[in-house]
């Protein structure tokens, strides 16, 4: 990385991109690992259950992974801040690959669940590591150049994941849905090891906040279990859910108390004193809430109501994902050239709310073209928000807190997705059951998960029409509530203050003459 050293010394930004792009490419491969996994495995799950049995434990295959990812996310971020990001990031890749191999070798459902948890532990460090390392290498002012790459990876994962998963399962067997991670992981490991050079951390004695980490892990676990089990495994008012809520609240209150007294807190609370960081955490939570709810219900609506094939379910999201990728790229370029970003969270929130309310208007007569337009509006809103939230959050903290800022933002987005899937899912299921009961088709509801376009075609006309109406009604309610909740993101975006982005661009009078990068940033540019 001699060229990077030269770039830092000369201050010439043109000598930076070629080298940084190689590093970012390696990071994107690692990011693809984490994003593809659940989508590929989800497609293979019916075959896995058929081979291993244990249908009653099916949900835990996903839940174990999600829990481990969410609980480990803030810990990975803090470890990177304390001991250096490169080693911590490489460790997370290795753990993820070990979990992948073990999952592929699982002989029963219990083993698979345990090994998926190992995978999740590694995945928690992958996303945080990517965001924090990019935060170290690329000043916020220049980071917009790479937003399109990140959005593109997300689109590739969401579109290609189900297709790749189905192809691998059909031709190679379900175990290869895990083994496919090995070649990608090997490439990521090799590239990161060779091309990534970060500032050397000064050797110092660190105190690990074990109590804070334990309390945060228990709190996050309780929250995810409530959102996963509530309304499905257990009734929302059941003793189990109430106990989990109490445990989660008590753990998080205890966590806040411990963090105010810890020598090196796992999540320094002082970062939340910055208004922009707190606001971006709120916006990120809402973006996660909406994003994963949309990914869950849009294919279901198009398969059940519009008769689309489940085989190409990833392609059904193409209008939303393409709009998200293009808008993210454009917003990134504008941010890089102007240093301005305040307008993007506002416009993104407006489009997100508008897209959700448009989607809530869909019924049994809505065409695929019209629903595609509605999805594009939502995708455009998400494109303005997905990377800008991380950029502003990272720009709002000191460079020494880059890891915890990245992990906190990622955690809020993950928790938002858990709440979104749970709340929108509960509303959807309740509405479908009510409508089916009212129309005399309650018996169909028990098999609703299997009612794809082919299954629906075999039903009597009255039952099929009742189910289509019920799904459309459930989708309407889910997106209506999603749009109402997303207004919170718009309110938060309105209060964002436009603080000059750290970067190499020469400050303008309009920026108040503020230096784009202070001494801390200059120190960060000295690579080893």
C-alpha positions as CSV (number, residue, x, y, z in Angstrom):
1,X,0.0,0.0,0.0
2,X,2.9,2.3,-0.7
3,X,0.6,4.4,-3.0
4,X,-1.7,5.0,-0.1
5,X,1.2,6.3,2.0
6,X,2.2,8.5,-0.9
7,X,-1.4,9.7,-1.2
8,X,-1.6,10.6,2.5
9,X,1.7,12.4,2.3
10,X,1.0,14.4,-0.9
11,X,-2.7,15.0,-0.2
12,X,-3.5,14.0,-3.8
13,X,-6.8,12.2,-3.8
14,X,-6.3,10.9,-7.3
15,X,-3.6,8.4,-6.1
16,X,-6.0,6.9,-3.6
17,X,-9.0,5.3,-5.5
18,X,-7.2,2.6,-7.4
19,X,-5.8,1.1,-4.2
20,X,-8.8,1.6,-2.0
21,X,-11.0,0.0,-4.6
22,X,-9.0,-3.2,-4.4
23,X,-9.5,-3.2,-0.6
24,X,-13.2,-2.4,-0.9
25,X,-13.6,-5.2,-3.4
26,X,-12.2,-7.6,-0.8
27,X,-14.5,-6.2,1.8
28,X,-17.5,-6.5,-0.5
29,X,-16.8,-10.2,-1.0
30,X,-16.8,-10.7,2.7
31,X,-20.0,-8.6,3.0
32,X,-21.6,-10.8,0.3
33,X,-20.8,-13.9,2.5
34,X,-23.0,-12.6,5.3
35,X,-25.8,-11.3,3.1
36,X,-26.1,-14.4,0.8
37,X,-26.1,-17.0,3.6
38,X,-29.6,-16.7,5.0
39,X,-31.1,-16.2,1.5
40,X,-29.4,-19.4,0.1
41,X,-30.1,-21.4,3.2
42,X,-33.8,-20.3,3.3
43,X,-34.3,-21.8,-0.2
44,X,-32.7,-25.0,0.9
45,X,-34.6,-25.4,4.2
46,X,-37.4,-27.7,2.9
47,X,-34.8,-30.2,1.6
48,X,-32.8,-29.9,4.8
49,X,-35.8,-30.7,6.9
50,X,-36.7,-33.6,4.6
51,X,-33.2,-35.1,5.1
52,X,-32.5,-34.3,8.8
53,X,-36.1,-34.3,10.1
54,X,-36.9,-32.1,13.2
55,X,-39.6,-30.0,11.5
56,X,-40.6,-28.7,15.0
57,X,-37.1,-27.0,15.3
58,X,-37.1,-25.5,11.9
59,X,-37.4,-21.9,13.1
60,X,-34.4,-22.2,15.3
61,X,-32.1,-22.7,12.2
62,X,-32.8,-19.1,11.4
63,X,-33.3,-17.8,14.9
64,X,-29.9,-19.2,16.2
65,X,-28.1,-17.4,13.4
66,X,-30.0,-14.1,13.9
67,X,-29.5,-14.2,17.6
68,X,-25.8,-14.8,17.4
69,X,-25.3,-12.1,14.8
70,X,-27.3,-9.5,16.7
71,X,-25.7,-10.3,20.1
72,X,-22.1,-10.3,18.8
73,X,-22.4,-7.2,16.6
74,X,-21.5,-4.6,19.2
75,X,-18.8,-6.8,20.7
76,X,-17.0,-7.2,17.4
77,X,-17.1,-3.4,16.9
78,X,-15.6,-2.7,20.3
79,X,-12.9,-5.4,19.9
80,X,-11.9,-3.7,16.6
81,X,-11.6,-0.4,18.3
82,X,-9.4,-1.9,21.1
83,X,-7.2,-4.3,19.3
84,X,-7.1,-3.3,15.6
85,X,-9.6,-4.0,12.9
86,X,-7.7,-6.2,10.5
87,X,-7.0,-9.0,12.9
88,X,-10.5,-8.9,14.4
89,X,-12.1,-8.9,10.9
90,X,-10.0,-11.8,9.7
91,X,-11.0,-13.7,12.9
92,X,-14.7,-13.1,12.1
93,X,-14.3,-14.5,8.6
94,X,-12.5,-17.6,9.9
95,X,-15.3,-18.2,12.5
96,X,-17.9,-17.8,9.8
97,X,-16.2,-20.3,7.5
98,X,-15.8,-22.8,10.4
99,X,-19.5,-22.5,11.1
100,X,-20.2,-23.0,7.4
101,X,-18.2,-26.2,7.2
102,X,-19.7,-27.6,10.4
103,X,-23.2,-26.7,9.3
104,X,-22.6,-28.6,6.0
105,X,-21.5,-31.6,8.0
106,X,-24.4,-31.6,10.5
107,X,-26.1,-35.0,11.0
108,X,-29.2,-33.8,12.8
109,X,-31.2,-30.7,13.4
110,X,-29.7,-30.1,16.9
111,X,-26.2,-30.0,15.4
112,X,-27.3,-27.7,12.6
113,X,-28.8,-25.2,15.0
114,X,-25.6,-25.1,17.1
115,X,-23.4,-24.7,14.1
116,X,-25.6,-22.0,12.6
117,X,-25.0,-20.1,15.9
118,X,-21.3,-20.4,15.3
119,X,-21.8,-19.0,11.8
120,X,-23.9,-16.2,13.2
121,X,-21.1,-15.2,15.6
122,X,-18.8,-14.8,12.6
123,X,-21.4,-12.9,10.6
124,X,-21.8,-10.3,13.3
125,X,-18.2,-9.3,12.7
126,X,-18.4,-9.3,8.9
127,X,-20.8,-6.5,8.4
128,X,-19.4,-4.4,11.2
129,X,-15.8,-5.0,10.0
130,X,-16.6,-3.9,6.5
131,X,-18.3,-0.7,7.6
132,X,-15.6,0.2,10.2
133,X,-12.7,-0.5,7.9
134,X,-14.2,1.6,5.1
135,X,-14.7,4.3,7.7
136,X,-11.0,4.1,8.5
137,X,-9.7,4.1,5.0
138,X,-12.1,6.4,3.2
139,X,-13.0,9.8,4.7
140,X,-16.8,10.5,4.8
141,X,-16.4,13.2,2.1
142,X,-15.1,10.5,-0.4
143,X,-17.2,7.6,0.8
144,X,-20.0,8.3,-1.5
145,X,-17.9,6.9,-4.4
146,X,-18.3,3.4,-2.9
147,X,-22.0,3.5,-1.9
148,X,-23.1,2.1,-5.3
149,X,-20.8,-0.9,-4.7
150,X,-22.5,-1.6,-1.3
151,X,-26.0,-1.2,-2.7
152,X,-25.0,-3.4,-5.7
153,X,-23.8,-6.2,-3.3
154,X,-27.1,-6.0,-1.5
155,X,-29.1,-6.2,-4.7
156,X,-27.0,-9.2,-6.0
157,X,-27.5,-11.0,-2.7
158,X,-31.3,-10.5,-2.6
159,X,-31.8,-11.4,-6.2
160,X,-29.2,-14.1,-6.6
161,X,-29.5,-15.7,-3.2
162,X,-32.8,-17.6,-3.8
163,X,-31.8,-18.5,-7.3
164,X,-28.3,-19.8,-6.3
165,X,-29.8,-21.6,-3.3
166,X,-32.4,-23.4,-5.5
167,X,-29.8,-24.4,-8.1
168,X,-27.2,-25.6,-5.6
169,X,-29.9,-27.6,-3.7
170,X,-31.3,-29.2,-6.8
171,X,-27.9,-30.2,-8.4
172,X,-25.3,-30.5,-5.6
173,X,-27.4,-31.2,-2.5
174,X,-28.3,-28.9,0.5
175,X,-24.9,-29.3,2.2
176,X,-23.3,-27.3,-0.6
177,X,-25.5,-24.3,0.4
178,X,-23.0,-24.0,3.2
179,X,-19.9,-25.2,1.5
180,X,-20.4,-22.5,-1.2
181,X,-19.1,-20.0,1.4
182,X,-15.6,-21.6,1.4
183,X,-14.3,-20.4,-2.0
184,X,-15.8,-16.9,-1.4
185,X,-14.3,-16.8,2.1
186,X,-10.9,-18.0,0.9
187,X,-10.8,-15.2,-1.7
188,X,-11.8,-12.7,0.9
189,X,-9.3,-13.9,3.4
190,X,-6.4,-13.9,0.9
191,X,-7.3,-10.4,-0.5
192,X,-7.8,-8.8,2.9
193,X,-4.6,-10.3,4.2
194,X,-2.5,-9.0,1.3
195,X,-4.0,-5.7,0.4
196,X,-5.5,-4.3,3.7
197,X,-3.1,-2.2,5.7
198,X,-4.4,-0.2,8.6
199,X,-2.8,2.1,11.2
200,X,-0.9,0.0,13.8
201,X,-2.6,0.2,17.2
202,X,-0.4,1.4,20.0
203,X,0.2,-1.5,22.5
204,X,-1.8,-0.8,25.6
205,X,-3.5,-2.7,28.4
206,X,-7.2,-2.9,27.8
207,X,-10.0,-3.8,30.2
208,X,-12.7,-5.8,28.5
209,X,-16.2,-4.9,29.7
210,X,-17.4,-8.5,30.3
211,X,-20.4,-7.5,32.4
212,X,-21.6,-4.9,29.9
213,X,-21.2,-7.4,27.1
214,X,-23.1,-10.1,29.0
215,X,-26.0,-7.8,29.9
216,X,-26.2,-6.4,26.3
217,X,-26.2,-10.0,24.9
218,X,-29.0,-11.1,27.3
219,X,-31.0,-8.0,26.5
220,X,-30.6,-8.3,22.7
221,X,-31.4,-12.1,22.9
222,X,-34.6,-11.5,24.8
223,X,-35.7,-8.8,22.3
224,X,-35.1,-11.0,19.3
225,X,-36.8,-13.9,20.9
226,X,-39.8,-11.8,21.7
227,X,-40.1,-10.6,18.2
228,X,-39.5,-14.1,16.8
229,X,-41.8,-16.1,19.1
230,X,-44.5,-13.5,19.8
231,X,-47.7,-14.3,18.0
232,X,-46.3,-17.6,16.5
233,X,-44.7,-19.9,19.0
234,X,-46.4,-18.2,21.9
235,X,-49.3,-15.7,22.3
236,X,-48.2,-12.1,22.9
237,X,-49.8,-12.1,26.3
238,X,-48.3,-15.5,27.4
239,X,-46.1,-15.9,30.4
240,X,-43.0,-16.8,28.3
241,X,-43.3,-13.5,26.3
242,X,-43.9,-11.4,29.3
243,X,-40.9,-13.0,31.1
244,X,-38.7,-12.4,28.1
245,X,-39.8,-8.7,27.9
246,X,-39.1,-8.3,31.6
247,X,-35.7,-10.0,31.3
248,X,-34.8,-7.8,28.2
249,X,-35.8,-4.5,29.9
250,X,-34.0,-5.4,33.2
251,X,-30.8,-6.4,31.2
252,X,-30.8,-3.3,29.1
253,X,-31.4,-1.0,32.2
254,X,-28.5,-2.8,33.9
255,X,-26.4,-2.4,30.8
256,X,-26.9,1.3,30.8
257,X,-26.0,1.5,34.5
258,X,-22.8,-0.6,34.0
259,X,-21.7,1.4,30.9
260,X,-21.7,4.7,32.8
261,X,-19.1,3.2,35.2
262,X,-17.0,0.9,33.0
263,X,-13.4,1.8,32.2
264,X,-13.8,0.8,28.5
265,X,-17.5,0.3,27.9
266,X,-18.5,-2.1,25.2
267,X,-20.8,0.7,23.8
268,X,-19.7,4.1,25.0
269,X,-22.9,6.0,25.8
270,X,-21.3,9.4,25.0
271,X,-21.7,8.7,21.3
272,X,-25.4,9.1,21.8
273,X,-24.9,12.7,23.0
274,X,-24.3,13.6,19.4
275,X,-27.7,14.5,18.0
276,X,-26.9,13.3,14.5
277,X,-25.7,9.9,15.6
278,X,-28.9,9.4,17.7
279,X,-31.1,10.5,14.8
280,X,-29.3,8.2,12.4
281,X,-29.8,5.3,14.8
282,X,-33.5,6.0,14.7
283,X,-33.6,6.3,10.9
284,X,-31.6,3.1,10.6
285,X,-34.0,1.3,12.9
286,X,-36.9,2.4,10.8
287,X,-35.2,1.6,7.5
288,X,-34.5,-2.0,8.8
289,X,-38.1,-2.2,10.0
290,X,-39.4,-1.4,6.5
291,X,-36.8,-3.1,4.4
292,X,-37.2,-6.6,5.7
293,X,-40.9,-6.3,6.1
294,X,-41.1,-5.4,2.4
295,X,-38.8,-8.3,1.4
296,X,-41.0,-10.7,3.3
297,X,-44.5,-9.6,2.0
298,X,-43.9,-8.4,-1.5
299,X,-43.0,-11.8,-3.0
300,X,-45.8,-13.4,-1.0
301,X,-48.3,-10.9,-2.4
302,X,-47.1,-11.4,-6.0
303,X,-47.1,-15.2,-5.7
304,X,-50.4,-15.5,-4.0
305,X,-52.4,-12.7,-5.5
306,X,-50.7,-12.0,-8.8
307,X,-49.8,-15.6,-9.7
308,X,-46.1,-15.1,-10.0
309,X,-43.8,-18.2,-9.9
310,X,-42.0,-18.8,-6.6
311,X,-39.0,-20.1,-8.5
312,X,-38.1,-16.5,-9.5
313,X,-39.0,-14.9,-6.2
314,X,-35.8,-12.9,-6.1
315,X,-36.6,-11.3,-9.4
316,X,-39.9,-10.1,-8.1
317,X,-38.0,-7.5,-6.0
318,X,-36.0,-6.2,-9.0
319,X,-37.8,-2.9,-9.3
320,X,-37.2,-2.0,-5.7
321,X,-33.6,-3.2,-5.6
322,X,-32.6,-1.6,-8.9
323,X,-34.1,1.7,-7.8
324,X,-32.3,1.4,-4.4
325,X,-28.9,0.7,-6.1
326,X,-29.2,3.5,-8.7
327,X,-30.3,6.1,-6.2
328,X,-27.7,5.1,-3.7
329,X,-25.0,5.5,-6.3
330,X,-26.3,9.0,-7.4
331,X,-26.6,10.2,-3.8
332,X,-23.1,9.0,-3.0
333,X,-21.7,10.8,-6.0
334,X,-23.5,14.0,-5.1
335,X,-22.3,13.8,-1.5
336,X,-18.7,13.3,-2.6
337,X,-18.7,16.2,-5.0
338,X,-20.7,18.7,-2.8
339,X,-20.1,17.5,0.8
340,X,-23.9,18.0,1.3
341,X,-26.1,15.3,2.7
342,X,-28.9,16.7,4.8
343,X,-31.5,16.6,2.0
344,X,-31.0,12.8,1.4
345,X,-32.4,11.5,4.7
346,X,-35.4,13.8,4.3
347,X,-36.1,12.9,0.6
348,X,-35.4,9.2,1.4
349,X,-37.9,9.2,4.3
350,X,-40.6,11.0,2.2
351,X,-40.2,8.4,-0.6
352,X,-40.1,5.6,1.9
353,X,-43.4,6.7,3.5
354,X,-45.0,7.4,0.1
355,X,-43.9,4.0,-1.2
356,X,-45.3,2.1,1.7
357,X,-48.7,3.9,1.5
358,X,-48.8,3.2,-2.3
359,X,-48.0,-0.5,-1.6
360,X,-50.8,-0.5,1.0
361,X,-53.2,0.4,-1.7
362,X,-52.6,-2.8,-3.7
363,X,-55.5,-5.2,-4.1
364,X,-56.5,-8.2,-6.1
365,X,-56.8,-6.0,-9.3
366,X,-53.3,-4.4,-9.0
367,X,-51.2,-5.2,-12.0
368,X,-47.5,-6.3,-11.8
369,X,-46.5,-3.1,-13.6
370,X,-48.2,-0.9,-11.1
371,X,-46.9,-2.8,-8.1
372,X,-43.4,-2.6,-9.7
373,X,-43.7,1.2,-9.8
374,X,-44.8,1.3,-6.2
375,X,-41.8,-0.9,-5.3
376,X,-39.5,1.4,-7.2
377,X,-40.7,4.4,-5.1
378,X,-39.9,2.5,-1.9
379,X,-36.6,1.4,-3.3
380,X,-35.6,4.9,-4.2
381,X,-36.4,6.0,-0.6
382,X,-34.3,3.1,0.8
383,X,-31.4,4.1,-1.6
384,X,-31.3,7.5,-0.1
385,X,-31.2,6.1,3.4
386,X,-29.2,2.8,3.6
387,X,-25.7,4.2,3.2
388,X,-26.2,7.8,4.2
389,X,-27.3,6.7,7.7
390,X,-24.0,4.9,8.2
391,X,-22.0,7.7,6.7
392,X,-23.5,10.4,8.9
393,X,-23.2,8.2,12.0
394,X,-19.5,7.6,11.4
395,X,-18.9,11.2,10.7
396,X,-20.5,12.1,14.0
397,X,-18.0,10.3,16.2
398,X,-14.3,10.4,16.9
399,X,-12.2,8.0,14.8
400,X,-11.3,6.0,17.9
401,X,-15.1,5.1,18.2
402,X,-15.5,4.2,14.5
403,X,-16.1,0.5,15.4
404,X,-18.7,1.0,18.1
405,X,-20.4,3.6,15.9
406,X,-20.6,1.2,13.0
407,X,-21.7,-1.7,15.2
408,X,-24.4,0.4,17.0
409,X,-25.8,1.6,13.7
410,X,-25.8,-2.0,12.3
411,X,-27.4,-3.3,15.5
412,X,-30.2,-0.8,15.4
413,X,-30.9,-1.7,11.8
414,X,-30.9,-5.4,12.7
415,X,-33.3,-4.9,15.6
416,X,-35.5,-2.8,13.4
417,X,-35.7,-5.7,10.9
418,X,-36.7,-8.1,13.8
419,X,-39.4,-5.7,15.0
420,X,-40.6,-5.1,11.4
421,X,-40.9,-8.8,10.5
422,X,-42.6,-9.6,13.9
423,X,-45.1,-6.7,14.0
424,X,-46.0,-6.6,10.3
425,X,-46.1,-10.4,10.3
426,X,-48.4,-10.6,13.2
427,X,-50.7,-8.0,11.6
428,X,-50.7,-9.8,8.3
429,X,-51.4,-13.2,9.8
430,X,-54.2,-11.9,12.0
431,X,-55.9,-10.1,9.1
432,X,-55.6,-13.2,6.8
433,X,-57.1,-15.5,9.4
434,X,-60.0,-13.0,10.1
435,X,-60.8,-12.6,6.4
436,X,-60.6,-16.3,5.7
437,X,-62.9,-17.0,8.6
438,X,-65.3,-14.4,7.5
439,X,-65.4,-15.8,4.0
440,X,-65.7,-19.4,5.0
441,X,-62.2,-20.5,4.0
442,X,-60.6,-20.8,7.5
443,X,-59.3,-24.3,6.7
444,X,-57.1,-23.0,4.0
445,X,-55.2,-20.7,6.4
446,X,-53.5,-23.6,8.1
447,X,-51.8,-24.5,4.8
448,X,-51.2,-20.9,3.8
449,X,-47.4,-21.3,3.8
450,X,-47.7,-23.8,1.0
451,X,-50.1,-21.9,-1.1
452,X,-48.0,-20.8,-4.0
453,X,-49.4,-20.1,-7.5
454,X,-49.5,-23.8,-8.5
455,X,-51.3,-24.8,-5.3
456,X,-53.8,-22.0,-5.6
457,X,-54.7,-23.1,-9.1
458,X,-55.9,-26.4,-7.7
459,X,-58.3,-24.8,-5.2
460,X,-62.0,-24.3,-5.9
461,X,-62.7,-20.8,-7.3
462,X,-64.4,-19.6,-4.1
463,X,-61.6,-20.7,-1.8
464,X,-58.9,-19.3,-4.2
465,X,-60.7,-15.9,-4.4
466,X,-61.1,-15.8,-0.7
467,X,-57.5,-16.5,0.0
468,X,-56.3,-13.9,-2.6
469,X,-58.6,-11.3,-1.0
470,X,-57.3,-12.2,2.5
471,X,-53.6,-11.9,1.4
472,X,-54.3,-8.6,-0.3
473,X,-56.1,-7.3,2.8
474,X,-53.3,-8.5,5.1
475,X,-50.7,-6.9,2.9
476,X,-52.7,-3.7,2.9
477,X,-52.7,-3.6,6.7
478,X,-49.0,-4.5,7.1
479,X,-47.8,-1.8,4.7
480,X,-50.3,0.8,6.1
481,X,-48.8,0.3,9.6
482,X,-45.3,0.3,8.1
483,X,-45.9,3.6,6.4
484,X,-47.3,5.1,9.6
485,X,-44.3,4.0,11.6
486,X,-41.9,5.2,8.9
487,X,-43.1,8.8,9.6
488,X,-40.9,8.6,12.7
489,X,-37.9,8.4,10.3
490,X,-39.0,11.5,8.5
491,X,-39.4,13.5,11.7
492,X,-35.9,12.4,12.8
493,X,-34.4,13.3,9.4
494,X,-35.8,16.8,9.7
495,X,-33.6,17.5,12.7
496,X,-30.3,16.3,11.2
497,X,-27.7,19.0,11.2
498,X,-25.4,19.3,8.2
499,X,-21.9,19.0,9.8
500,X,-19.0,19.2,7.3
501,X,-17.8,15.8,6.3
502,X,-14.2,14.8,7.1
503,X,-12.3,14.4,3.9
504,X,-9.5,15.4,1.6
505,X,-11.6,18.0,-0.3
506,X,-10.6,21.6,0.3
507,X,-13.0,23.3,2.8
508,X,-15.0,26.1,1.4
509,X,-16.2,29.3,3.0
510,X,-19.7,27.8,2.9
511,X,-18.4,25.1,5.2
512,X,-17.2,27.7,7.6
513,X,-13.6,27.1,6.7
514,X,-13.6,24.0,8.9
515,X,-10.7,21.6,8.3
516,X,-12.1,18.5,6.8
517,X,-9.9,16.2,8.7
518,X,-8.3,16.9,12.0
519,X,-5.1,15.5,13.6
520,X,-6.8,12.3,14.4
521,X,-7.7,11.8,10.8
522,X,-4.2,12.5,9.7
523,X,-2.8,10.0,12.1
524,X,-5.3,7.4,10.7
525,X,-3.9,7.9,7.2
526,X,-0.4,6.6,8.2
527,X,-0.5,3.0,7.1
528,X,1.8,0.2,8.0
